[in-house]
């Protein structure tokens, strides 16, 4: 008898978490493509007209960590620095 024949099927744990999707809304666009000159997304409706999707911001951030110790191993003195930009 093979190992697979001896295994007992078990109900996956995530099945108990399933629920119907919430009410959805119809989006005003049907497709998105990238404009090769601007590298921005172009949203089009079902007949091919460009749809304005509104403005959105962008952000970026950096984080640096430093650590020093007398023997060159990390652990004694640690610090960190963070910044972010958003428009």
Beta strands, then each sheet from edge to edge (+ up, - down):
strand 1: 31-34
strand 2: 41-44
strand 3: 59-68
strand 4: 77-86
sheet 1: 1+ 2-
sheet 2: 3+ 4-
end
